[in-house]
Amino acid sequence: MQNLRQVRGGRRAVDPTTELKEFDPLTGLASRPFFRFRLEEQWEQSCRNHRPLGFLLLVIDDAASLRRECSKQDWRSFLGTLGSAVSQSCQRRADFAARVRVGEIAAVLSDANEEGTRVVAERIHTALQAHEGIPSHLRLLIGGVSVMPNPSYFANALWMRANEAVEQAAEDTSSRIVVLSGLN
């Protein structure tokens, strides 16, 4: 991912003033406003180049109660681990992720078809399972979508479709990852 460097096991912005405005200090990922800007850029670029765009929405199921159960330090450590797992899984230079709400992280995957989007989602899931210190009752739902961007739609359509995928993942007890295609 762009603009980041390794610092004490986490990823951080190279310029501290950039970090304050554009990056979340707990996860090391982008902030929501910066992510929305980058998402619009990627959408327009994918429209121009006629290339698919992948989008992942990671939702910590019942994040509020998990946050209450954990100590402040454990919660911060968990968010750092989650941010690191997402950052390491989004390996291509144009891939970009952000903490968008208390229990949500989103990632935009440039030039990613449905299979590529699923691979990154599974990579994130596997990376989290490999970490110690992750709460045993954590339920991470990953909803994804891959589309061929169209000027008739807006990038926000990705959010809505990814939310549908998260809802499907919540209903399906056998899998926590659902990736859809298109903006139906």
PyMOL CGO cylinders between C-alpha atoms (Angstrom):
from pymol import cmd
from pymol.cgo import CYLINDER

trace = [
    CYLINDER, 0.00, 0.00, 0.00, 1.20, 3.50, -0.72, 0.3, 1, 1, 1, 1, 1, 1,
    CYLINDER, 1.20, 3.50, -0.72, 2.67, 6.14, 1.60, 0.3, 1, 1, 1, 1, 1, 1,
    CYLINDER, 2.67, 6.14, 1.60, 3.45, 3.74, 4.41, 0.3, 1, 1, 1, 1, 1, 1,
    CYLINDER, 3.45, 3.74, 4.41, 6.57, 2.44, 6.11, 0.3, 1, 1, 1, 1, 1, 1,
    CYLINDER, 6.57, 2.44, 6.11, 7.21, -0.13, 8.83, 0.3, 1, 1, 1, 1, 1, 1,
    CYLINDER, 7.21, -0.13, 8.83, 7.38, 1.27, 12.37, 0.3, 1, 1, 1, 1, 1, 1,
    CYLINDER, 7.38, 1.27, 12.37, 7.52, -1.05, 15.40, 0.3, 1, 1, 1, 1, 1, 1,
    CYLINDER, 7.52, -1.05, 15.40, 5.68, -3.86, 13.63, 0.3, 1, 1, 1, 1, 1, 1,
    CYLINDER, 5.68, -3.86, 13.63, 2.93, -1.59, 12.31, 0.3, 1, 1, 1, 1, 1, 1,
    CYLINDER, 2.93, -1.59, 12.31, 2.57, 0.44, 9.16, 0.3, 1, 1, 1, 1, 1, 1,
    CYLINDER, 2.57, 0.44, 9.16, 2.62, 4.21, 9.40, 0.3, 1, 1, 1, 1, 1, 1,
    CYLINDER, 2.62, 4.21, 9.40, 2.68, 7.22, 7.11, 0.3, 1, 1, 1, 1, 1, 1,
    CYLINDER, 2.68, 7.22, 7.11, 6.12, 8.53, 6.18, 0.3, 1, 1, 1, 1, 1, 1,
    CYLINDER, 6.12, 8.53, 6.18, 5.24, 12.15, 7.08, 0.3, 1, 1, 1, 1, 1, 1,
    CYLINDER, 5.24, 12.15, 7.08, 3.77, 12.65, 10.60, 0.3, 1, 1, 1, 1, 1, 1,
    CYLINDER, 3.77, 12.65, 10.60, 1.45, 15.46, 9.45, 0.3, 1, 1, 1, 1, 1, 1,
    CYLINDER, 1.45, 15.46, 9.45, 0.08, 13.16, 6.76, 0.3, 1, 1, 1, 1, 1, 1,
    CYLINDER, 0.08, 13.16, 6.76, -0.49, 10.49, 9.38, 0.3, 1, 1, 1, 1, 1, 1,
    CYLINDER, -0.49, 10.49, 9.38, -2.61, 12.78, 11.53, 0.3, 1, 1, 1, 1, 1, 1,
    CYLINDER, -2.61, 12.78, 11.53, -4.95, 13.73, 8.68, 0.3, 1, 1, 1, 1, 1, 1,
    CYLINDER, -4.95, 13.73, 8.68, -4.99, 10.65, 6.51, 0.3, 1, 1, 1, 1, 1, 1,
    CYLINDER, -4.99, 10.65, 6.51, -4.22, 7.61, 8.66, 0.3, 1, 1, 1, 1, 1, 1,
    CYLINDER, -4.22, 7.61, 8.66, -5.80, 5.96, 11.67, 0.3, 1, 1, 1, 1, 1, 1,
    CYLINDER, -5.80, 5.96, 11.67, -3.19, 5.62, 14.45, 0.3, 1, 1, 1, 1, 1, 1,
    CYLINDER, -3.19, 5.62, 14.45, -4.69, 2.42, 15.87, 0.3, 1, 1, 1, 1, 1, 1,
    CYLINDER, -4.69, 2.42, 15.87, -4.71, 0.34, 12.69, 0.3, 1, 1, 1, 1, 1, 1,
    CYLINDER, -4.71, 0.34, 12.69, -2.10, 2.14, 10.58, 0.3, 1, 1, 1, 1, 1, 1,
    CYLINDER, -2.10, 2.14, 10.58, -4.64, 2.17, 7.75, 0.3, 1, 1, 1, 1, 1, 1,
    CYLINDER, -4.64, 2.17, 7.75, -6.12, 5.18, 5.98, 0.3, 1, 1, 1, 1, 1, 1,
    CYLINDER, -6.12, 5.18, 5.98, -8.79, 7.36, 7.56, 0.3, 1, 1, 1, 1, 1, 1,
    CYLINDER, -8.79, 7.36, 7.56, -12.33, 7.27, 6.21, 0.3, 1, 1, 1, 1, 1, 1,
    CYLINDER, -12.33, 7.27, 6.21, -12.20, 10.66, 4.40, 0.3, 1, 1, 1, 1, 1, 1,
    CYLINDER, -12.20, 10.66, 4.40, -8.90, 9.80, 2.73, 0.3, 1, 1, 1, 1, 1, 1,
    CYLINDER, -8.90, 9.80, 2.73, -10.24, 6.37, 1.77, 0.3, 1, 1, 1, 1, 1, 1,
    CYLINDER, -10.24, 6.37, 1.77, -13.35, 7.88, 0.17, 0.3, 1, 1, 1, 1, 1, 1,
    CYLINDER, -13.35, 7.88, 0.17, -11.13, 10.18, -1.90, 0.3, 1, 1, 1, 1, 1, 1,
    CYLINDER, -11.13, 10.18, -1.90, -8.95, 7.25, -3.01, 0.3, 1, 1, 1, 1, 1, 1,
    CYLINDER, -8.95, 7.25, -3.01, -12.00, 5.10, -3.75, 0.3, 1, 1, 1, 1, 1, 1,
    CYLINDER, -12.00, 5.10, -3.75, -13.39, 7.77, -6.10, 0.3, 1, 1, 1, 1, 1, 1,
    CYLINDER, -13.39, 7.77, -6.10, -9.97, 8.01, -7.80, 0.3, 1, 1, 1, 1, 1, 1,
    CYLINDER, -9.97, 8.01, -7.80, -9.80, 4.24, -8.29, 0.3, 1, 1, 1, 1, 1, 1,
    CYLINDER, -9.80, 4.24, -8.29, -13.39, 4.15, -9.58, 0.3, 1, 1, 1, 1, 1, 1,
    CYLINDER, -13.39, 4.15, -9.58, -12.68, 6.81, -12.20, 0.3, 1, 1, 1, 1, 1, 1,
    CYLINDER, -12.68, 6.81, -12.20, -9.41, 5.17, -13.24, 0.3, 1, 1, 1, 1, 1, 1,
    CYLINDER, -9.41, 5.17, -13.24, -11.07, 1.76, -13.56, 0.3, 1, 1, 1, 1, 1, 1,
    CYLINDER, -11.07, 1.76, -13.56, -13.85, 3.33, -15.67, 0.3, 1, 1, 1, 1, 1, 1,
    CYLINDER, -13.85, 3.33, -15.67, -11.28, 4.91, -18.00, 0.3, 1, 1, 1, 1, 1, 1,
    CYLINDER, -11.28, 4.91, -18.00, -9.17, 1.76, -18.30, 0.3, 1, 1, 1, 1, 1, 1,
    CYLINDER, -9.17, 1.76, -18.30, -12.10, -0.70, -18.42, 0.3, 1, 1, 1, 1, 1, 1,
    CYLINDER, -12.10, -0.70, -18.42, -10.57, -2.76, -15.60, 0.3, 1, 1, 1, 1, 1, 1,
    CYLINDER, -10.57, -2.76, -15.60, -12.41, -4.51, -12.75, 0.3, 1, 1, 1, 1, 1, 1,
    CYLINDER, -12.41, -4.51, -12.75, -12.41, -3.11, -9.25, 0.3, 1, 1, 1, 1, 1, 1,
    CYLINDER, -12.41, -3.11, -9.25, -12.68, -5.17, -6.06, 0.3, 1, 1, 1, 1, 1, 1,
    CYLINDER, -12.68, -5.17, -6.06, -14.02, -3.91, -2.76, 0.3, 1, 1, 1, 1, 1, 1,
    CYLINDER, -14.02, -3.91, -2.76, -13.95, -5.61, 0.64, 0.3, 1, 1, 1, 1, 1, 1,
    CYLINDER, -13.95, -5.61, 0.64, -15.86, -4.67, 3.76, 0.3, 1, 1, 1, 1, 1, 1,
    CYLINDER, -15.86, -4.67, 3.76, -14.67, -6.34, 6.98, 0.3, 1, 1, 1, 1, 1, 1,
    CYLINDER, -14.67, -6.34, 6.98, -17.10, -6.12, 9.87, 0.3, 1, 1, 1, 1, 1, 1,
    CYLINDER, -17.10, -6.12, 9.87, -16.38, -7.21, 13.43, 0.3, 1, 1, 1, 1, 1, 1,
    CYLINDER, -16.38, -7.21, 13.43, -19.65, -8.80, 14.46, 0.3, 1, 1, 1, 1, 1, 1,
    CYLINDER, -19.65, -8.80, 14.46, -20.89, -7.20, 17.68, 0.3, 1, 1, 1, 1, 1, 1,
    CYLINDER, -20.89, -7.20, 17.68, -17.82, -4.95, 17.91, 0.3, 1, 1, 1, 1, 1, 1,
    CYLINDER, -17.82, -4.95, 17.91, -19.37, -2.88, 20.71, 0.3, 1, 1, 1, 1, 1, 1,
    CYLINDER, -19.37, -2.88, 20.71, -19.63, -5.80, 23.14, 0.3, 1, 1, 1, 1, 1, 1,
    CYLINDER, -19.63, -5.80, 23.14, -16.19, -7.10, 22.14, 0.3, 1, 1, 1, 1, 1, 1,
    CYLINDER, -16.19, -7.10, 22.14, -14.77, -3.65, 22.85, 0.3, 1, 1, 1, 1, 1, 1,
    CYLINDER, -14.77, -3.65, 22.85, -16.43, -3.58, 26.29, 0.3, 1, 1, 1, 1, 1, 1,
    CYLINDER, -16.43, -3.58, 26.29, -15.07, -7.03, 27.15, 0.3, 1, 1, 1, 1, 1, 1,
    CYLINDER, -15.07, -7.03, 27.15, -11.47, -6.19, 26.23, 0.3, 1, 1, 1, 1, 1, 1,
    CYLINDER, -11.47, -6.19, 26.23, -9.17, -3.89, 28.14, 0.3, 1, 1, 1, 1, 1, 1,
    CYLINDER, -9.17, -3.89, 28.14, -8.23, -0.69, 26.35, 0.3, 1, 1, 1, 1, 1, 1,
    CYLINDER, -8.23, -0.69, 26.35, -4.75, -2.07, 25.65, 0.3, 1, 1, 1, 1, 1, 1,
    CYLINDER, -4.75, -2.07, 25.65, -6.12, -5.39, 24.33, 0.3, 1, 1, 1, 1, 1, 1,
    CYLINDER, -6.12, -5.39, 24.33, -8.57, -3.56, 22.04, 0.3, 1, 1, 1, 1, 1, 1,
    CYLINDER, -8.57, -3.56, 22.04, -5.80, -1.34, 20.66, 0.3, 1, 1, 1, 1, 1, 1,
    CYLINDER, -5.80, -1.34, 20.66, -3.55, -4.37, 20.18, 0.3, 1, 1, 1, 1, 1, 1,
    CYLINDER, -3.55, -4.37, 20.18, -6.33, -6.22, 18.39, 0.3, 1, 1, 1, 1, 1, 1,
    CYLINDER, -6.33, -6.22, 18.39, -6.99, -3.26, 16.05, 0.3, 1, 1, 1, 1, 1, 1,
    CYLINDER, -6.99, -3.26, 16.05, -3.26, -3.06, 15.29, 0.3, 1, 1, 1, 1, 1, 1,
    CYLINDER, -3.26, -3.06, 15.29, -3.21, -6.78, 14.48, 0.3, 1, 1, 1, 1, 1, 1,
    CYLINDER, -3.21, -6.78, 14.48, -6.28, -6.44, 12.28, 0.3, 1, 1, 1, 1, 1, 1,
    CYLINDER, -6.28, -6.44, 12.28, -4.78, -3.44, 10.46, 0.3, 1, 1, 1, 1, 1, 1,
    CYLINDER, -4.78, -3.44, 10.46, -1.53, -5.29, 9.95, 0.3, 1, 1, 1, 1, 1, 1,
    CYLINDER, -1.53, -5.29, 9.95, -3.30, -8.39, 8.59, 0.3, 1, 1, 1, 1, 1, 1,
    CYLINDER, -3.30, -8.39, 8.59, -5.29, -6.28, 6.11, 0.3, 1, 1, 1, 1, 1, 1,
    CYLINDER, -5.29, -6.28, 6.11, -2.25, -4.23, 5.11, 0.3, 1, 1, 1, 1, 1, 1,
    CYLINDER, -2.25, -4.23, 5.11, -0.12, -7.32, 4.50, 0.3, 1, 1, 1, 1, 1, 1,
    CYLINDER, -0.12, -7.32, 4.50, -2.92, -9.02, 2.56, 0.3, 1, 1, 1, 1, 1, 1,
    CYLINDER, -2.92, -9.02, 2.56, -3.45, -6.05, 0.23, 0.3, 1, 1, 1, 1, 1, 1,
    CYLINDER, -3.45, -6.05, 0.23, -0.11, -6.57, -1.43, 0.3, 1, 1, 1, 1, 1, 1,
    CYLINDER, -0.11, -6.57, -1.43, -0.34, -4.61, -4.66, 0.3, 1, 1, 1, 1, 1, 1,
    CYLINDER, -0.34, -4.61, -4.66, 0.74, -0.99, -4.76, 0.3, 1, 1, 1, 1, 1, 1,
    CYLINDER, 0.74, -0.99, -4.76, -2.68, 0.33, -5.80, 0.3, 1, 1, 1, 1, 1, 1,
    CYLINDER, -2.68, 0.33, -5.80, -4.60, -1.65, -3.15, 0.3, 1, 1, 1, 1, 1, 1,
    CYLINDER, -4.60, -1.65, -3.15, -5.79, 0.60, -0.37, 0.3, 1, 1, 1, 1, 1, 1,
    CYLINDER, -5.79, 0.60, -0.37, -7.51, -0.03, 2.97, 0.3, 1, 1, 1, 1, 1, 1,
    CYLINDER, -7.51, -0.03, 2.97, -9.00, 2.11, 5.75, 0.3, 1, 1, 1, 1, 1, 1,
    CYLINDER, -9.00, 2.11, 5.75, -10.70, 1.92, 9.10, 0.3, 1, 1, 1, 1, 1, 1,
    CYLINDER, -10.70, 1.92, 9.10, -14.10, 3.35, 8.20, 0.3, 1, 1, 1, 1, 1, 1,
    CYLINDER, -14.10, 3.35, 8.20, -16.01, 2.85, 11.47, 0.3, 1, 1, 1, 1, 1, 1,
    CYLINDER, -16.01, 2.85, 11.47, -15.36, 1.44, 14.94, 0.3, 1, 1, 1, 1, 1, 1,
    CYLINDER, -15.36, 1.44, 14.94, -15.79, -2.17, 13.86, 0.3, 1, 1, 1, 1, 1, 1,
    CYLINDER, -15.79, -2.17, 13.86, -15.32, -1.84, 10.09, 0.3, 1, 1, 1, 1, 1, 1,
    CYLINDER, -15.32, -1.84, 10.09, -12.45, -1.82, 7.66, 0.3, 1, 1, 1, 1, 1, 1,
    CYLINDER, -12.45, -1.82, 7.66, -12.81, -1.38, 3.91, 0.3, 1, 1, 1, 1, 1, 1,
    CYLINDER, -12.81, -1.38, 3.91, -10.34, -2.15, 1.13, 0.3, 1, 1, 1, 1, 1, 1,
    CYLINDER, -10.34, -2.15, 1.13, -10.36, -1.23, -2.52, 0.3, 1, 1, 1, 1, 1, 1,
    CYLINDER, -10.36, -1.23, -2.52, -8.54, -3.65, -4.81, 0.3, 1, 1, 1, 1, 1, 1,
    CYLINDER, -8.54, -3.65, -4.81, -7.44, -2.29, -8.15, 0.3, 1, 1, 1, 1, 1, 1,
    CYLINDER, -7.44, -2.29, -8.15, -7.82, -4.59, -11.16, 0.3, 1, 1, 1, 1, 1, 1,
    CYLINDER, -7.82, -4.59, -11.16, -9.37, -7.37, -9.07, 0.3, 1, 1, 1, 1, 1, 1,
    CYLINDER, -9.37, -7.37, -9.07, -11.99, -9.70, -10.50, 0.3, 1, 1, 1, 1, 1, 1,
    CYLINDER, -11.99, -9.70, -10.50, -14.27, -11.81, -8.29, 0.3, 1, 1, 1, 1, 1, 1,
    CYLINDER, -14.27, -11.81, -8.29, -11.62, -14.53, -7.79, 0.3, 1, 1, 1, 1, 1, 1,
    CYLINDER, -11.62, -14.53, -7.79, -8.89, -11.99, -6.97, 0.3, 1, 1, 1, 1, 1, 1,
    CYLINDER, -8.89, -11.99, -6.97, -11.17, -10.28, -4.46, 0.3, 1, 1, 1, 1, 1, 1,
    CYLINDER, -11.17, -10.28, -4.46, -11.94, -13.64, -2.83, 0.3, 1, 1, 1, 1, 1, 1,
    CYLINDER, -11.94, -13.64, -2.83, -8.22, -14.50, -2.63, 0.3, 1, 1, 1, 1, 1, 1,
    CYLINDER, -8.22, -14.50, -2.63, -7.45, -11.28, -0.73, 0.3, 1, 1, 1, 1, 1, 1,
    CYLINDER, -7.45, -11.28, -0.73, -10.43, -11.86, 1.62, 0.3, 1, 1, 1, 1, 1, 1,
    CYLINDER, -10.43, -11.86, 1.62, -9.21, -15.38, 2.39, 0.3, 1, 1, 1, 1, 1, 1,
    CYLINDER, -9.21, -15.38, 2.39, -5.66, -14.11, 2.87, 0.3, 1, 1, 1, 1, 1, 1,
    CYLINDER, -5.66, -14.11, 2.87, -6.93, -11.62, 5.50, 0.3, 1, 1, 1, 1, 1, 1,
    CYLINDER, -6.93, -11.62, 5.50, -8.94, -14.32, 7.25, 0.3, 1, 1, 1, 1, 1, 1,
    CYLINDER, -8.94, -14.32, 7.25, -5.95, -16.70, 7.30, 0.3, 1, 1, 1, 1, 1, 1,
    CYLINDER, -5.95, -16.70, 7.30, -3.59, -13.98, 8.55, 0.3, 1, 1, 1, 1, 1, 1,
    CYLINDER, -3.59, -13.98, 8.55, -5.90, -13.24, 11.48, 0.3, 1, 1, 1, 1, 1, 1,
    CYLINDER, -5.90, -13.24, 11.48, -6.24, -16.89, 12.43, 0.3, 1, 1, 1, 1, 1, 1,
    CYLINDER, -6.24, -16.89, 12.43, -2.45, -17.16, 12.61, 0.3, 1, 1, 1, 1, 1, 1,
    CYLINDER, -2.45, -17.16, 12.61, -2.20, -14.39, 15.26, 0.3, 1, 1, 1, 1, 1, 1,
    CYLINDER, -2.20, -14.39, 15.26, -2.27, -15.12, 18.96, 0.3, 1, 1, 1, 1, 1, 1,
    CYLINDER, -2.27, -15.12, 18.96, -4.18, -12.75, 21.17, 0.3, 1, 1, 1, 1, 1, 1,
    CYLINDER, -4.18, -12.75, 21.17, -7.21, -12.62, 18.90, 0.3, 1, 1, 1, 1, 1, 1,
    CYLINDER, -7.21, -12.62, 18.90, -10.36, -13.08, 21.01, 0.3, 1, 1, 1, 1, 1, 1,
    CYLINDER, -10.36, -13.08, 21.01, -11.62, -16.67, 20.58, 0.3, 1, 1, 1, 1, 1, 1,
    CYLINDER, -11.62, -16.67, 20.58, -15.22, -15.56, 20.11, 0.3, 1, 1, 1, 1, 1, 1,
    CYLINDER, -15.22, -15.56, 20.11, -14.32, -12.98, 17.44, 0.3, 1, 1, 1, 1, 1, 1,
    CYLINDER, -14.32, -12.98, 17.44, -16.57, -13.25, 14.43, 0.3, 1, 1, 1, 1, 1, 1,
    CYLINDER, -16.57, -13.25, 14.43, -15.17, -11.32, 11.48, 0.3, 1, 1, 1, 1, 1, 1,
    CYLINDER, -15.17, -11.32, 11.48, -17.50, -11.07, 8.51, 0.3, 1, 1, 1, 1, 1, 1,
    CYLINDER, -17.50, -11.07, 8.51, -16.00, -10.23, 5.12, 0.3, 1, 1, 1, 1, 1, 1,
    CYLINDER, -16.00, -10.23, 5.12, -18.22, -9.05, 2.30, 0.3, 1, 1, 1, 1, 1, 1,
    CYLINDER, -18.22, -9.05, 2.30, -16.72, -8.41, -1.09, 0.3, 1, 1, 1, 1, 1, 1,
    CYLINDER, -16.72, -8.41, -1.09, -17.75, -7.33, -4.53, 0.3, 1, 1, 1, 1, 1, 1,
    CYLINDER, -17.75, -7.33, -4.53, -16.01, -7.14, -7.86, 0.3, 1, 1, 1, 1, 1, 1,
    CYLINDER, -16.01, -7.14, -7.86, -17.40, -4.92, -10.59, 0.3, 1, 1, 1, 1, 1, 1,
    CYLINDER, -17.40, -4.92, -10.59, -16.54, -3.45, -13.92, 0.3, 1, 1, 1, 1, 1, 1,
    CYLINDER, -16.54, -3.45, -13.92, -17.00, 0.24, -13.04, 0.3, 1, 1, 1, 1, 1, 1,
    CYLINDER, -17.00, 0.24, -13.04, -19.43, 2.19, -15.14, 0.3, 1, 1, 1, 1, 1, 1,
    CYLINDER, -19.43, 2.19, -15.14, -19.80, 5.99, -15.33, 0.3, 1, 1, 1, 1, 1, 1,
    CYLINDER, -19.80, 5.99, -15.33, -23.56, 5.49, -14.81, 0.3, 1, 1, 1, 1, 1, 1,
    CYLINDER, -23.56, 5.49, -14.81, -22.91, 4.42, -11.21, 0.3, 1, 1, 1, 1, 1, 1,
    CYLINDER, -22.91, 4.42, -11.21, -21.07, 6.00, -8.32, 0.3, 1, 1, 1, 1, 1, 1,
    CYLINDER, -21.07, 6.00, -8.32, -18.41, 4.36, -6.17, 0.3, 1, 1, 1, 1, 1, 1,
    CYLINDER, -18.41, 4.36, -6.17, -20.90, 4.32, -3.26, 0.3, 1, 1, 1, 1, 1, 1,
    CYLINDER, -20.90, 4.32, -3.26, -22.65, 1.47, -5.08, 0.3, 1, 1, 1, 1, 1, 1,
    CYLINDER, -22.65, 1.47, -5.08, -19.70, -0.69, -3.99, 0.3, 1, 1, 1, 1, 1, 1,
    CYLINDER, -19.70, -0.69, -3.99, -20.45, 0.05, -0.32, 0.3, 1, 1, 1, 1, 1, 1,
    CYLINDER, -20.45, 0.05, -0.32, -24.09, -0.98, -0.70, 0.3, 1, 1, 1, 1, 1, 1,
    CYLINDER, -24.09, -0.98, -0.70, -23.27, -4.18, -2.57, 0.3, 1, 1, 1, 1, 1, 1,
    CYLINDER, -23.27, -4.18, -2.57, -20.51, -5.10, -0.08, 0.3, 1, 1, 1, 1, 1, 1,
    CYLINDER, -20.51, -5.10, -0.08, -23.02, -4.55, 2.76, 0.3, 1, 1, 1, 1, 1, 1,
    CYLINDER, -23.02, -4.55, 2.76, -25.31, -7.08, 1.06, 0.3, 1, 1, 1, 1, 1, 1,
    CYLINDER, -25.31, -7.08, 1.06, -22.41, -9.54, 1.00, 0.3, 1, 1, 1, 1, 1, 1,
    CYLINDER, -22.41, -9.54, 1.00, -21.72, -8.94, 4.71, 0.3, 1, 1, 1, 1, 1, 1,
    CYLINDER, -21.72, -8.94, 4.71, -25.38, -9.63, 5.50, 0.3, 1, 1, 1, 1, 1, 1,
    CYLINDER, -25.38, -9.63, 5.50, -25.16, -12.90, 3.55, 0.3, 1, 1, 1, 1, 1, 1,
    CYLINDER, -25.16, -12.90, 3.55, -21.96, -13.81, 5.43, 0.3, 1, 1, 1, 1, 1, 1,
    CYLINDER, -21.96, -13.81, 5.43, -23.75, -13.16, 8.74, 0.3, 1, 1, 1, 1, 1, 1,
    CYLINDER, -23.75, -13.16, 8.74, -26.58, -15.52, 7.77, 0.3, 1, 1, 1, 1, 1, 1,
    CYLINDER, -26.58, -15.52, 7.77, -24.27, -18.28, 6.52, 0.3, 1, 1, 1, 1, 1, 1,
    CYLINDER, -24.27, -18.28, 6.52, -22.73, -20.06, 9.50, 0.3, 1, 1, 1, 1, 1, 1,
    CYLINDER, -22.73, -20.06, 9.50, -20.42, -22.21, 7.35, 0.3, 1, 1, 1, 1, 1, 1,
    CYLINDER, -20.42, -22.21, 7.35, -18.52, -19.30, 5.80, 0.3, 1, 1, 1, 1, 1, 1,
    CYLINDER, -18.52, -19.30, 5.80, -17.61, -15.84, 6.98, 0.3, 1, 1, 1, 1, 1, 1,
    CYLINDER, -17.61, -15.84, 6.98, -16.63, -14.66, 3.49, 0.3, 1, 1, 1, 1, 1, 1,
    CYLINDER, -16.63, -14.66, 3.49, -19.08, -13.81, 0.71, 0.3, 1, 1, 1, 1, 1, 1,
    CYLINDER, -19.08, -13.81, 0.71, -17.91, -12.20, -2.55, 0.3, 1, 1, 1, 1, 1, 1,
    CYLINDER, -17.91, -12.20, -2.55, -20.46, -11.02, -5.10, 0.3, 1, 1, 1, 1, 1, 1,
    CYLINDER, -20.46, -11.02, -5.10, -20.01, -9.79, -8.63, 0.3, 1, 1, 1, 1, 1, 1,
    CYLINDER, -20.01, -9.79, -8.63, -21.73, -6.88, -10.31, 0.3, 1, 1, 1, 1, 1, 1,
    CYLINDER, -21.73, -6.88, -10.31, -23.92, -4.10, -8.96, 0.3, 1, 1, 1, 1, 1, 1,
    CYLINDER, -23.92, -4.10, -8.96, -27.26, -5.91, -9.31, 0.3, 1, 1, 1, 1, 1, 1,
]
cmd.load_cgo(trace, "trace")
